[in-house]
Amino acid sequence: MDAPTLRFELRLIPAWNLLSLVVLFLSQAGVCLASESIPSTKQQTAICTQRVVHHAILHDGDTRSFSVYLPNQSPSSCEPLPVIFAFHGVLMNGQTMAEMTDLHELGARCGFIVVYPDGSGHGRFRTWNAGGRSGRLERVAEDDVGFVRAMLRIVQTKYAIDPDRIHATGFSNGAMMCYRLAVEMPHVFASIAPVAGTLAVPATPSTIITQSPLHPRAVPSLHIHGTEDKFVPWGGPNARTPKNLDFFSVQQTVAAWTRLHAYTYNTSILCNALPCSDRVQDGTHIDIQSYQIDSSSNPIAIELVRVHGGGHTWPGGKNREWLVGTTSKEFNANERMWKFFQEYPKK
């Protein structure tokens, strides 16, 4: 049974200002609290205005929260929309992820829903249990996959979404969470776009078969990563990496993902190198490796965008470069992943 919902409306408040809204929590088990804003008539004439709904739910004894950014639709339109879950990195939350990426602005223009969830923790200091933990980190790890399932139940109940176009992206630890969801929920997420984060859980054929023995499915992925990333290094953990945290290198991640696809669909995979022109003199340039299966029933793609000289950043986003390295201006991560998501709905 779905959790009861309490909703109230605040009018004449711009959507961007709602990020500072204090959400009241109900301690009653199973209660979901949503706060909603609707732009004023004047705001509704703007191209990129949107409605924002903040939710809080009780999951595993903890209050968890997420925000839903909805593009404006005609009251007569009931067309199901694509939805993108955007998972933040360590020491961030859903609000700072929204501020860094502005993915919801593209959603307002292109007609898709963006969900910014909050990981476990406090305030702006949140994390995701994306795997790769040991010792104390493993003992205190939250059931974040269960939290995502709970979010999905609410989102699918309250909003008109297309079940074949549920996608996930994430930054750093949130990118690792995308991979975990693709391994453990392959029949939910149509495709993923991890940015600056790698695989941190086993991705073996037996894992996929366990999820759905009759119709196994591997999830298409667009992986974006800077070669000068100091926080999730291209080559995997180094001396700066916490001892109780482990994750794959970028190349190990792509190799594991291609093996998974090859086994799942019992086929070989072709790799194409796609060099790109250096459009902006910013100390970075990109190349793309495309791994493709193209059969009549399973058109699958894996793409790796290697950002030479790029740091631990979201290309096109509002990054603190003095801390995380160079942000490439060669392309916009939002636009590239949206193109990828459009090409790869769930088959």
Order of alpha helices (4+ residues) and beta strands (2+ residues): beta-beta-alpha-beta-beta-beta-alpha-alpha-beta-beta-beta-alpha-alpha-beta-alpha-beta-alpha-beta-alpha-beta-beta-beta-alpha-alpha
